[in-house]
Every structure is written in structure tokens, then in C-alpha cells.
Amino acid sequence: MFTLLQSRLGRFRILAFLEGVSFLTILFVTMPLKYLYQNPEPNKIVGLVHGLLFLLYLIELFQVKVELEWKLKKTFLAALASVIPFGTFWAEKYLYLKTDEDDVKNQN
């Protein structure tokens, strides 16, 4: 966990995970509470947190793109992943970890 905090990509991966969890929480917990049980309060709170995480995700994505010189396609896929349920978890495996592996190979 602490090694993730040492790099911009690592911090981005943590943020992506949190953004993905908050999105799923809205979809599968707070939205049913709001519409099935007429309880909108959890949706307001989690929605606010998710909105903040989403904005931070996009800002950090741009910074990762610049620092790691990601191509437009990879950046677009990472941005798209944030608006698709389970997308950031897919991106972890197919976009972010691949970058980590490439970085390790380039250091050797």
C-alpha cells in the first residue's frame, strides 16, 4: 500500500479504486434507498463524496497522462472507465497495472 503512495500512478490507482467504490455505492445502495424506500439522505452524502472523487480522478488522470506521456487512446479509456460501472476496476487490470509493468521493465 505504501509503495502505491510513492508514485503519481500509484496515488491515481488508489483514487480510481475509491471513485469506483463510490460509484457502485450510489448505484447499488443509495439509489435503491432513495427510490424504493424514499430515503434520499444517503444519496446526497455519497453523491457529494462521489462527485468530489470524480473531479479529483479527472484532474489526476490529466496529470498522469502528462507525466507518463500516455497516448490519447489510453487517456480516453481511463476517462471512460470512470463513468461505466466497474470501469475503474477493469482499468486497474488492463490500463494501470500494464503501465506499472512497463515502468519496471524500463528501469531494468
BALOLO-316636 format. One record per residue (C-alpha): x, z, y. Coordinates in steps of 0.1 Angstrom, whole numbers, plus 5000, padded with zeros to 4 digits. Layout:
XZY/...
# end
This chain:
500050005000/502850095024/504649775018/501449585030/501749765063/505249635069/504349275074/501749095096/500348915064/500049255047/498149405075/495949095076/495249125039/494149485044/491949385073/490449095053/489549335025/487849575049/485949285066/484849165032/483649505021/481749555053/480049215049/478949295014/477749635025/475549465051/474249215026/473549444996/473049785011/471949795047/469849475048/467649595019/467349935036/466249765068/463749515053/462549695022/462450045034/462049995072/465250185079/467349985104/469850265114/472450205087/472349825095/473049895132/476050115124/477549905096/476749585116/478749725146/481749805124/481549475106/481349285139/484549465151/486349395119/485249025120/486648985155/489849165145/490048935115/489848625136/492448745161/494848855133/494248525115/495448335146/498548555148/499348505111/498848125115/501348115143/503848355127/503848205092/503147845105/500047795084/498647455083/495247385099/493647345065/494747685053/493747855085/490347685084/489847805048/490848165058/488348155087/485648005064/486248285039/485148545064/481648405066/481048345029/480048645007/483048734986/485148485005/487848715016/488348824980/488748464969/491148404998/493248704988/493948534955/494248174965/495548195001/497148525010/498948604977/500248254974/501848295009/503448624997/504848454966/506148164987/507848415011/509548594982/510848264968/512148165002/514148495006/516048434973/
# end
